[in-house]
Amino acid sequence: MEYGKKVWIFPDAELPPVGDNEIPGHESVIVTNVTDQTAHIQFTLLYVDKEPVRFMAEVEGMRVRCLRSNNPVDFCGHTALEGEQYAIMLESDVPVVAQYGRAEPRKVQFYTTPGYCE
């Protein structure tokens, strides 16, 4: 049985401030790969008023990976700017399951959402 999709879009991304709550503000894309192959994923960050940014990431077979937008290692040298509105599109060469998560210190909450997938 095949799980996942090859294209995921998260239209509402925004890096929140760190804040001073028990859980610091952050956002991430969590990718689960339940195939035996390494997933090669192209990320495209789409902005309101600037050109898209593209980079590659990998998730080994039968693994999960959390990619935080404020960590240059996770986002291949790119980082989101606090409060900047953008969208995230990922395109994988094997089916994966992806989810967007944000810890929001301005309202002391954490939420995740599945993206649109094709």
The first five atom37 places (N, CA, C, CB, O) and aatype in JSON, in Angstrom:
{
  "aatype": [12, 6, 18, 7, 11, 11, 19, 17, 9, 13, 14, 3, 0, 6, 10, 14, 14, 19, 7, 3, 2, 6, 9, 14, 7, 8, 6, 15, 19, 9, 19, 16, 2, 19, 16, 3, 5, 16, 0, 8, 9, 5, 13, 16, 10, 10, 18, 19, 3, 11, 6, 14, 19, 1, 13, 12, 0, 6, 19, 6, 7, 12, 1, 19, 1, 4, 10, 1, 15, 2, 2, 14, 19, 3, 13, 4, 7, 8, 16, 0, 10, 6, 7, 6, 5, 18, 0, 9, 12, 10, 6, 15, 3, 19, 14, 19, 19, 0, 5, 18, 7, 1, 0, 6, 14, 1, 11, 19, 5, 13, 18, 16, 16, 14, 7, 18, 4, 6],
  "atom_mask": [
    [1, 1, 1, 1, 1],
    [1, 1, 1, 1, 1],
    [1, 1, 1, 1, 1],
    [1, 1, 1, 0, 1],
    [1, 1, 1, 1, 1],
    [1, 1, 1, 1, 1],
    [1, 1, 1, 1, 1],
    [1, 1, 1, 1, 1],
    [1, 1, 1, 1, 1],
    [1, 1, 1, 1, 1],
    [1, 1, 1, 1, 1],
    [1, 1, 1, 1, 1],
    [1, 1, 1, 1, 1],
    [1, 1, 1, 1, 1],
    [1, 1, 1, 1, 1],
    [1, 1, 1, 1, 1],
    [1, 1, 1, 1, 1],
    [1, 1, 1, 1, 1],
    [1, 1, 1, 0, 1],
    [1, 1, 1, 1, 1],
    [1, 1, 1, 1, 1],
    [1, 1, 1, 1, 1],
    [1, 1, 1, 1, 1],
    [1, 1, 1, 1, 1],
    [1, 1, 1, 0, 1],
    [1, 1, 1, 1, 1],
    [1, 1, 1, 1, 1],
    [1, 1, 1, 1, 1],
    [1, 1, 1, 1, 1],
    [1, 1, 1, 1, 1],
    [1, 1, 1, 1, 1],
    [1, 1, 1, 1, 1],
    [1, 1, 1, 1, 1],
    [1, 1, 1, 1, 1],
    [1, 1, 1, 1, 1],
    [1, 1, 1, 1, 1],
    [1, 1, 1, 1, 1],
    [1, 1, 1, 1, 1],
    [1, 1, 1, 1, 1],
    [1, 1, 1, 1, 1],
    [1, 1, 1, 1, 1],
    [1, 1, 1, 1, 1],
    [1, 1, 1, 1, 1],
    [1, 1, 1, 1, 1],
    [1, 1, 1, 1, 1],
    [1, 1, 1, 1, 1],
    [1, 1, 1, 1, 1],
    [1, 1, 1, 1, 1],
    [1, 1, 1, 1, 1],
    [1, 1, 1, 1, 1],
    [1, 1, 1, 1, 1],
    [1, 1, 1, 1, 1],
    [1, 1, 1, 1, 1],
    [1, 1, 1, 1, 1],
    [1, 1, 1, 1, 1],
    [1, 1, 1, 1, 1],
    [1, 1, 1, 1, 1],
    [1, 1, 1, 1, 1],
    [1, 1, 1, 1, 1],
    [1, 1, 1, 1, 1],
    [1, 1, 1, 0, 1],
    [1, 1, 1, 1, 1],
    [1, 1, 1, 1, 1],
    [1, 1, 1, 1, 1],
    [1, 1, 1, 1, 1],
    [1, 1, 1, 1, 1],
    [1, 1, 1, 1, 1],
    [1, 1, 1, 1, 1],
    [1, 1, 1, 1, 1],
    [1, 1, 1, 1, 1],
    [1, 1, 1, 1, 1],
    [1, 1, 1, 1, 1],
    [1, 1, 1, 1, 1],
    [1, 1, 1, 1, 1],
    [1, 1, 1, 1, 1],
    [1, 1, 1, 1, 1],
    [1, 1, 1, 0, 1],
    [1, 1, 1, 1, 1],
    [1, 1, 1, 1, 1],
    [1, 1, 1, 1, 1],
    [1, 1, 1, 1, 1],
    [1, 1, 1, 1, 1],
    [1, 1, 1, 0, 1],
    [1, 1, 1, 1, 1],
    [1, 1, 1, 1, 1],
    [1, 1, 1, 1, 1],
    [1, 1, 1, 1, 1],
    [1, 1, 1, 1, 1],
    [1, 1, 1, 1, 1],
    [1, 1, 1, 1, 1],
    [1, 1, 1, 1, 1],
    [1, 1, 1, 1, 1],
    [1, 1, 1, 1, 1],
    [1, 1, 1, 1, 1],
    [1, 1, 1, 1, 1],
    [1, 1, 1, 1, 1],
    [1, 1, 1, 1, 1],
    [1, 1, 1, 1, 1],
    [1, 1, 1, 1, 1],
    [1, 1, 1, 1, 1],
    [1, 1, 1, 0, 1],
    [1, 1, 1, 1, 1],
    [1, 1, 1, 1, 1],
    [1, 1, 1, 1, 1],
    [1, 1, 1, 1, 1],
    [1, 1, 1, 1, 1],
    [1, 1, 1, 1, 1],
    [1, 1, 1, 1, 1],
    [1, 1, 1, 1, 1],
    [1, 1, 1, 1, 1],
    [1, 1, 1, 1, 1],
    [1, 1, 1, 1, 1],
    [1, 1, 1, 1, 1],
    [1, 1, 1, 1, 1],
    [1, 1, 1, 0, 1],
    [1, 1, 1, 1, 1],
    [1, 1, 1, 1, 1],
    [1, 1, 1, 1, 1]
  ],
  "atom_positions": [
    [[0.83, -1.18, 0.0], [0.0, 0.0, 0.0], [0.88, 1.25, 0.0], [-0.95, -0.01, 1.21], [1.91, 1.29, 0.68]],
    [[0.48, 2.24, -0.76], [1.24, 3.49, -0.87], [0.59, 4.57, 0.0], [1.32, 3.96, -2.34], [-0.62, 4.77, -0.05]],
    [[1.4, 5.24, 0.79], [0.93, 6.34, 1.63], [1.59, 7.63, 1.19], [1.21, 6.06, 3.13], [2.74, 7.63, 0.76]],
    [[0.85, 8.72, 1.29], [1.43, 10.03, 1.01], [1.18, 10.53, -0.39], [0.0, 0.0, 0.0], [0.54, 9.86, -1.21]],
    [[1.68, 11.7, -0.63], [1.57, 12.39, -1.92], [2.92, 13.01, -2.26], [0.45, 13.48, -1.88], [3.8, 13.13, -1.4]],
    [[3.07, 13.4, -3.52], [4.34, 13.97, -3.97], [4.39, 15.5, -3.92], [4.61, 13.52, -5.37], [5.48, 16.07, -3.93]],
    [[3.24, 16.16, -3.86], [3.2, 17.62, -3.82], [2.34, 18.06, -2.63], [2.64, 18.21, -5.16], [1.21, 17.6, -2.46]],
    [[2.9, 18.96, -1.82], [2.18, 19.51, -0.66], [2.34, 21.02, -0.68], [2.71, 18.91, 0.69], [3.41, 21.54, -0.99]],
    [[1.26, 21.74, -0.33], [1.3, 23.2, -0.26], [0.71, 23.65, 1.08], [0.53, 23.84, -1.45], [-0.37, 23.22, 1.48]],
    [[1.45, 24.53, 1.74], [1.01, 25.13, 3.0], [0.91, 26.64, 2.76], [2.0, 24.79, 4.19], [1.93, 27.32, 2.75]],
    [[-0.3, 27.16, 2.57], [-0.46, 28.55, 2.16], [-0.27, 29.59, 3.26], [-1.79, 28.73, 1.57], [-0.09, 30.77, 2.95]],
    [[-0.32, 29.2, 4.52], [-0.26, 30.18, 5.61], [0.94, 29.95, 6.5], [-1.53, 30.14, 6.44], [0.81, 29.39, 7.59]],
    [[2.12, 30.37, 6.04], [3.33, 30.26, 6.84], [3.73, 31.64, 7.35], [4.49, 29.61, 6.02], [3.61, 32.64, 6.63]],
    [[4.19, 31.68, 8.58], [4.67, 32.93, 9.17], [5.44, 32.58, 10.43], [3.5, 33.92, 9.49], [4.89, 31.98, 11.35]],
    [[6.72, 32.94, 10.47], [7.54, 32.68, 11.64], [7.11, 33.61, 12.78], [9.04, 32.85, 11.32], [7.25, 34.82, 12.65]],
    [[6.6, 33.06, 13.88], [6.19, 33.91, 15.0], [7.41, 34.33, 15.83], [5.16, 33.18, 15.9], [8.49, 33.75, 15.68]],
    [[7.25, 35.34, 16.69], [8.35, 35.7, 17.6], [8.6, 34.57, 18.58], [8.04, 37.01, 18.35], [7.71, 33.76, 18.85]],
    [[9.8, 34.51, 19.12], [10.16, 33.47, 20.08], [9.31, 33.59, 21.34], [11.65, 33.54, 20.44], [8.84, 32.59, 21.87]],
    [[9.1, 34.81, 21.81], [8.3, 35.02, 23.02], [9.02, 34.52, 24.26], [0.0, 0.0, 0.0], [10.18, 34.12, 24.2]],
    [[8.32, 34.54, 25.38], [8.92, 34.1, 26.63], [8.04, 33.05, 27.32], [9.15, 35.29, 27.57], [8.03, 32.96, 28.55]],
    [[7.33, 32.28, 26.53], [6.49, 31.21, 27.07], [7.3, 29.94, 27.27], [5.29, 30.95, 26.14], [8.47, 29.86, 26.88]],
    [[6.68, 28.96, 27.86], [7.33, 27.67, 28.12], [7.81, 27.02, 26.82], [6.38, 26.73, 28.86], [8.9, 26.45, 26.77]],
    [[6.99, 27.1, 25.78], [7.37, 26.6, 24.46], [7.7, 27.81, 23.59], [6.22, 25.72, 23.8], [6.81, 28.62, 23.32]],
    [[8.95, 27.96, 23.15], [9.3, 29.13, 22.34], [8.58, 29.11, 20.99], [10.81, 29.2, 22.12], [8.32, 28.04, 20.44]],
    [[8.27, 30.28, 20.48], [7.62, 30.39, 19.18], [8.51, 29.83, 18.08], [0.0, 0.0, 0.0], [9.71, 30.08, 18.05]],
    [[7.92, 29.06, 17.19], [8.64, 28.51, 16.05], [7.62, 27.96, 15.05], [9.63, 27.4, 16.5], [6.43, 27.84, 15.36]],
    [[8.1, 27.63, 13.88], [7.29, 26.93, 12.89], [8.16, 25.89, 12.21], [6.67, 27.93, 11.84], [9.38, 26.01, 12.16]],
    [[7.51, 24.87, 11.69], [8.26, 23.81, 11.03], [7.37, 23.05, 10.05], [8.85, 22.85, 12.06], [6.15, 23.08, 10.13]],
    [[8.04, 22.37, 9.14], [7.38, 21.42, 8.26], [7.89, 20.05, 8.67], [7.66, 21.73, 6.72], [9.1, 19.82, 8.75]],
    [[6.96, 19.14, 8.93], [7.32, 17.81, 9.36], [7.0, 16.87, 8.2], [6.55, 17.39, 10.67], [5.88, 16.84, 7.71]],
    [[8.0, 16.11, 7.77], [7.85, 15.22, 6.62], [8.1, 13.78, 7.07], [8.82, 15.61, 5.47], [9.12, 13.48, 7.69]],
    [[7.15, 12.9, 6.76], [7.28, 11.48, 7.06], [7.4, 10.71, 5.76], [6.08, 10.97, 7.91], [6.57, 10.87, 4.86]],
    [[8.42, 9.89, 5.67], [8.66, 9.08, 4.48], [8.54, 7.61, 4.88], [10.08, 9.38, 3.86], [9.4, 7.08, 5.58]],
    [[7.47, 6.95, 4.43], [7.26, 5.54, 4.78], [7.64, 4.61, 3.63], [5.8, 5.31, 5.18], [7.25, 3.44, 3.62]],
    [[8.4, 5.11, 2.66], [8.93, 4.25, 1.6], [10.31, 3.75, 2.03], [9.0, 5.0, 0.23], [10.85, 4.19, 3.05]],
    [[10.87, 2.86, 1.26], [12.23, 2.37, 1.52], [13.29, 3.25, 0.87], [12.37, 0.95, 1.02], [14.48, 3.05, 1.1]],
    [[12.86, 4.22, 0.06], [13.79, 5.1, -0.67], [13.94, 6.43, 0.04], [13.3, 5.31, -2.11], [13.03, 6.87, 0.74]],
    [[15.08, 7.08, -0.15], [15.26, 8.44, 0.34], [14.4, 9.37, -0.5], [16.76, 8.87, 0.29], [14.4, 9.29, -1.73]],
    [[13.66, 10.25, 0.16], [12.86, 11.26, -0.53], [13.73, 12.49, -0.8], [11.6, 11.65, 0.3], [14.32, 13.05, 0.12]],
    [[13.81, 12.89, -2.06], [14.51, 14.11, -2.45], [13.42, 15.16, -2.68], [15.41, 13.91, -3.76], [12.59, 15.02, -3.57]],
    [[13.44, 16.2, -1.86], [12.33, 17.15, -1.83], [12.82, 18.54, -2.21], [11.68, 17.17, -0.44], [13.77, 19.06, -1.63]],
    [[12.14, 19.12, -3.2], [12.39, 20.53, -3.52], [11.38, 21.37, -2.77], [12.31, 20.79, -5.07], [10.17, 21.18, -2.91]],
    [[11.87, 22.3, -1.96], [11.03, 23.26, -1.28], [11.03, 24.55, -2.08], [11.52, 23.5, 0.18], [12.07, 24.99, -2.57]],
    [[9.86, 25.17, -2.21], [9.75, 26.49, -2.81], [9.0, 27.37, -1.81], [9.01, 26.44, -4.2], [7.89, 27.05, -1.4]],
    [[9.63, 28.47, -1.44], [9.01, 29.45, -0.55], [8.47, 30.57, -1.43], [10.03, 29.99, 0.52], [9.22, 31.19, -2.18]],
    [[7.17, 30.83, -1.33], [6.49, 31.84, -2.14], [6.14, 33.04, -1.26], [5.21, 31.25, -2.82], [5.52, 32.88, -0.21]],
    [[6.53, 34.23, -1.71], [6.37, 35.45, -0.91], [5.37, 36.41, -1.54], [7.7, 36.15, -0.74], [5.0, 36.27, -2.71]],
    [[4.94, 37.36, -0.76], [4.01, 38.39, -1.22], [4.7, 39.32, -2.21], [3.45, 39.19, -0.03], [4.12, 39.67, -3.24]],
    [[5.94, 39.72, -1.91], [6.56, 40.8, -2.68], [8.02, 40.55, -3.07], [6.48, 42.06, -1.9], [8.77, 41.5, -3.32]],
    [[8.42, 39.28, -3.13], [9.78, 38.99, -3.61], [9.8, 37.65, -4.32], [10.79, 39.0, -2.43], [8.85, 36.86, -4.23]],
    [[10.87, 37.4, -5.01], [10.99, 36.19, -5.82], [11.01, 34.93, -4.94], [12.27, 36.25, -6.67], [11.46, 34.97, -3.79]],
    [[10.51, 33.82, -5.48], [10.53, 32.56, -4.72], [11.95, 32.12, -4.39], [9.83, 31.46, -5.51], [12.91, 32.45, -5.09]],
    [[12.07, 31.37, -3.3], [13.34, 30.78, -2.88], [13.17, 29.27, -2.99], [13.75, 31.22, -1.42], [12.17, 28.73, -2.54]],
    [[14.15, 28.59, -3.59], [14.09, 27.14, -3.75], [15.32, 26.49, -3.11], [13.99, 26.75, -5.24], [16.42, 27.02, -3.17]],
    [[15.09, 25.33, -2.49], [16.19, 24.56, -1.94], [15.76, 23.1, -1.83], [16.63, 25.12, -0.55], [14.58, 22.78, -1.91]],
    [[16.73, 22.23, -1.66], [16.49, 20.79, -1.58], [16.72, 20.29, -0.16], [17.4, 20.03, -2.57], [17.53, 20.82, 0.59]],
    [[15.97, 19.24, 0.19], [16.15, 18.55, 1.46], [15.89, 17.07, 1.22], [15.19, 19.12, 2.58], [15.26, 16.69, 0.23]],
    [[16.39, 16.24, 2.1], [16.18, 14.79, 2.0], [15.59, 14.25, 3.29], [17.5, 14.07, 1.67], [15.85, 14.74, 4.38]],
    [[14.77, 13.21, 3.12], [14.25, 12.46, 4.26], [14.49, 10.99, 3.92], [12.71, 12.76, 4.54], [13.94, 10.48, 2.95]],
    [[15.29, 10.33, 4.72], [15.61, 8.93, 4.47], [14.36, 8.06, 4.54], [16.66, 8.43, 5.46], [13.35, 8.45, 5.13]],
    [[14.44, 6.89, 3.93], [13.33, 5.96, 3.94], [12.97, 5.52, 5.35], [0.0, 0.0, 0.0], [13.85, 5.31, 6.19]],
    [[11.68, 5.37, 5.61], [11.16, 4.95, 6.92], [11.63, 5.87, 8.05], [11.58, 3.51, 7.21], [11.99, 5.41, 9.14]],
    [[11.62, 7.19, 7.76], [12.05, 8.19, 8.74], [11.1, 9.39, 8.71], [13.5, 8.64, 8.46], [10.31, 9.57, 7.79]],
    [[11.22, 10.2, 9.76], [10.51, 11.47, 9.85], [11.56, 12.56, 10.05], [9.45, 11.46, 11.01], [12.59, 12.34, 10.68]],
    [[11.28, 13.74, 9.5], [12.22, 14.86, 9.66], [11.42, 16.13, 9.91], [13.13, 15.01, 8.41], [10.45, 16.42, 9.21]],
    [[11.85, 16.88, 10.9], [11.25, 18.17, 11.23], [12.19, 19.25, 10.74], [10.97, 18.3, 12.77], [13.35, 19.32, 11.17]],
    [[11.7, 20.11, 9.86], [12.51, 21.2, 9.3], [11.98, 22.53, 9.83], [12.49, 21.17, 7.74], [10.89, 22.96, 9.45]],
    [[12.76, 23.17, 10.7], [12.34, 24.45, 11.27], [12.78, 25.6, 10.37], [12.93, 24.62, 12.69], [13.92, 25.65, 9.91]],
    [[11.85, 26.51, 10.14], [12.1, 27.62, 9.21], [13.1, 28.64, 9.74], [10.81, 28.31, 8.88], [13.63, 29.43, 8.96]],
    [[13.38, 28.65, 11.02], [14.36, 29.59, 11.57], [15.73, 28.94, 11.75], [13.87, 30.14, 12.91], [16.64, 29.54, 12.33]],
    [[15.9, 27.72, 11.26], [17.17, 27.0, 11.36], [17.81, 26.92, 9.98], [16.97, 25.57, 11.96], [17.31, 26.19, 9.12]],
    [[18.89, 27.65, 9.74], [19.52, 27.63, 8.41], [19.98, 26.24, 7.97], [20.7, 28.57, 8.4], [20.05, 25.97, 6.77]],
    [[20.29, 25.35, 8.91], [20.68, 23.99, 8.54], [19.48, 23.26, 7.93], [21.22, 23.21, 9.78], [19.62, 22.57, 6.92]],
    [[18.31, 23.4, 8.54], [17.11, 22.74, 8.04], [16.65, 23.31, 6.71], [15.99, 22.85, 9.05], [16.2, 22.57, 5.83]],
    [[16.76, 24.64, 6.54], [16.26, 25.31, 5.34], [17.41, 25.67, 4.38], [15.49, 26.56, 5.72], [17.3, 26.63, 3.62]],
    [[18.5, 24.9, 4.43], [19.63, 25.01, 3.48], [20.16, 26.44, 3.34], [19.2, 24.5, 2.12], [20.36, 26.93, 2.23]],
    [[20.37, 27.09, 4.46], [20.93, 28.43, 4.45], [19.9, 29.54, 4.4], [0.0, 0.0, 0.0], [20.24, 30.71, 4.6]],
    [[18.66, 29.22, 4.13], [17.59, 30.22, 4.1], [16.85, 30.16, 5.43], [16.61, 29.97, 2.9], [16.69, 29.09, 6.01]],
    [[16.41, 31.3, 5.9], [15.58, 31.33, 7.09], [14.41, 32.28, 6.85], [16.4, 31.77, 8.35], [14.52, 33.25, 6.1]],
    [[13.31, 31.97, 7.48], [12.14, 32.85, 7.4], [12.4, 34.07, 8.28], [10.84, 32.11, 7.84], [13.14, 34.0, 9.26]],
    [[11.78, 35.18, 7.93], [11.86, 36.38, 8.75], [10.64, 36.44, 9.65], [11.97, 37.65, 7.86], [9.53, 36.13, 9.23]],
    [[10.85, 36.84, 10.87], [9.75, 36.92, 11.83], [8.64, 37.81, 11.29], [10.26, 37.45, 13.19], [8.88, 38.95, 10.88]],
    [[7.42, 37.28, 11.29], [6.25, 38.03, 10.87], [6.03, 38.13, 9.38], [0.0, 0.0, 0.0], [5.03, 38.71, 8.95]],
    [[6.92, 37.59, 8.57], [6.78, 37.67, 7.11], [5.81, 36.61, 6.6], [8.16, 37.52, 6.42], [5.97, 35.42, 6.9]],
    [[4.83, 37.02, 5.83], [3.84, 36.1, 5.26], [4.44, 35.4, 4.04], [2.53, 36.85, 4.87], [5.01, 36.05, 3.16]],
    [[4.31, 34.09, 4.0], [4.77, 33.33, 2.84], [4.04, 31.99, 2.79], [6.3, 33.11, 2.88], [3.31, 31.64, 3.72]],
    [[4.24, 31.26, 1.72], [3.67, 29.92, 1.55], [4.81, 28.96, 1.27], [2.6, 29.89, 0.4], [5.87, 29.35, 0.79]],
    [[4.56, 27.68, 1.58], [5.58, 26.64, 1.38], [5.01, 25.59, 0.45], [6.01, 26.01, 2.74], [3.92, 25.06, 0.67]],
    [[5.75, 25.28, -0.61], [5.39, 24.17, -1.49], [6.54, 23.17, -1.45], [5.11, 24.65, -2.95], [7.7, 23.55, -1.56]],
    [[6.2, 21.88, -1.3], [7.24, 20.87, -1.4], [6.85, 19.86, -2.48], [7.46, 20.16, -0.04], [5.69, 19.47, -2.61]],
    [[7.85, 19.45, -3.23], [7.68, 18.47, -4.3], [8.69, 17.36, -4.09], [7.85, 19.14, -5.71], [9.9, 17.6, -4.11]],
    [[8.19, 16.15, -3.9], [9.03, 15.0, -3.58], [9.05, 14.01, -4.73], [8.54, 14.32, -2.29], [8.08, 13.9, -5.49]],
    [[10.15, 13.28, -4.85], [10.22, 12.26, -5.9], [9.58, 10.93, -5.48], [11.67, 12.02, -6.29], [9.39, 10.05, -6.31]],
    [[9.26, 10.79, -4.19], [8.5, 9.64, -3.7], [7.37, 10.18, -2.83], [9.42, 8.63, -2.89], [7.49, 11.28, -2.29]],
    [[6.28, 9.45, -2.66], [5.19, 9.94, -1.82], [5.63, 10.1, -0.36], [4.0, 8.99, -1.9], [6.29, 9.23, 0.21]],
    [[5.25, 11.23, 0.23], [5.51, 11.51, 1.63], [4.24, 12.09, 2.26], [6.72, 12.51, 1.79], [3.32, 12.5, 1.56]],
    [[4.22, 12.11, 3.58], [3.15, 12.78, 4.31], [3.79, 14.01, 4.95], [2.47, 11.83, 5.38], [4.83, 13.9, 5.61]],
    [[3.16, 15.18, 4.77], [3.73, 16.43, 5.28], [2.7, 17.18, 6.11], [4.24, 17.31, 4.13], [1.49, 17.07, 5.89]],
    [[3.21, 17.92, 7.06], [2.36, 18.69, 7.96], [3.11, 19.96, 8.35], [1.97, 17.86, 9.23], [4.33, 19.95, 8.48]],
    [[2.37, 21.03, 8.53], [2.93, 22.31, 8.98], [2.56, 22.52, 10.44], [2.44, 23.5, 8.09], [1.41, 22.27, 10.83]],
    [[3.5, 22.98, 11.24], [3.21, 23.25, 12.64], [3.77, 24.6, 13.05], [0.0, 0.0, 0.0], [4.82, 25.03, 12.57]],
    [[3.05, 25.27, 13.94], [3.5, 26.57, 14.45], [3.19, 26.64, 15.94], [2.81, 27.75, 13.69], [2.06, 26.4, 16.36]],
    [[4.2, 26.98, 16.73], [3.99, 27.31, 18.14], [3.87, 28.82, 18.21], [5.16, 26.76, 19.06], [4.82, 29.54, 17.92]],
    [[2.72, 29.28, 18.6], [2.38, 30.7, 18.55], [2.39, 31.31, 19.95], [1.0, 30.89, 17.89], [1.42, 31.16, 20.68]],
    [[3.47, 32.02, 20.35], [3.55, 32.54, 21.71], [2.66, 33.75, 21.94], [4.97, 32.91, 22.03], [2.37, 34.1, 23.09]],
    [[2.21, 34.41, 20.88], [1.36, 35.59, 21.05], [-0.01, 35.21, 21.61], [1.19, 36.33, 19.72], [-0.71, 36.04, 22.18]],
    [[-0.38, 33.94, 21.42], [-1.67, 33.47, 21.93], [-1.5, 32.2, 22.77], [-2.63, 33.2, 20.77], [-2.48, 31.56, 23.14]],
    [[-0.26, 31.86, 23.06], [0.09, 30.68, 23.84], [-0.63, 29.44, 23.31], [-0.24, 30.91, 25.31], [-1.43, 28.82, 24.01]],
    [[-0.35, 29.12, 22.08], [-0.97, 27.94, 21.49], [-0.03, 27.3, 20.48], [-2.31, 28.31, 20.82], [0.93, 27.91, 20.01]],
    [[-0.31, 26.07, 20.18], [0.41, 25.33, 19.15], [-0.61, 24.67, 18.25], [1.38, 24.27, 19.76], [-1.59, 24.09, 18.72]],
    [[-0.38, 24.77, 16.98], [-1.3, 24.08, 16.08], [-0.55, 23.53, 14.89], [-2.4, 25.01, 15.63], [0.51, 24.03, 14.51]],
    [[-1.11, 22.52, 14.3], [-0.59, 21.95, 13.07], [-1.73, 21.85, 12.09], [0.07, 20.56, 13.31], [-2.9, 21.86, 12.46]],
    [[-1.38, 21.75, 10.84], [-2.4, 21.61, 9.82], [-1.85, 20.81, 8.66], [-2.9, 22.97, 9.35], [-0.7, 21.02, 8.27]],
    [[-2.63, 19.92, 8.11], [-2.19, 19.27, 6.88], [-2.28, 20.28, 5.75], [-3.04, 18.0, 6.57], [-3.12, 21.18, 5.78]],
    [[-1.45, 20.13, 4.77], [-1.49, 21.02, 3.62], [-2.37, 20.46, 2.53], [0.0, 0.0, 0.0], [-2.96, 19.38, 2.67]],
    [[-2.46, 21.19, 1.44], [-3.13, 20.68, 0.25], [-2.14, 19.75, -0.43], [-3.58, 21.85, -0.71], [-0.96, 20.07, -0.54]],
    [[-2.61, 18.6, -0.87], [-1.71, 17.67, -1.53], [-2.31, 17.2, -2.85], [-1.41, 16.46, -0.61], [-3.53, 17.2, -3.03]],
    [[-1.44, 16.81, -3.75], [-1.84, 16.38, -5.07], [-1.15, 15.09, -5.42], [-1.54, 17.45, -6.11], [-1.35, 14.55, -6.51]]
  ]
}
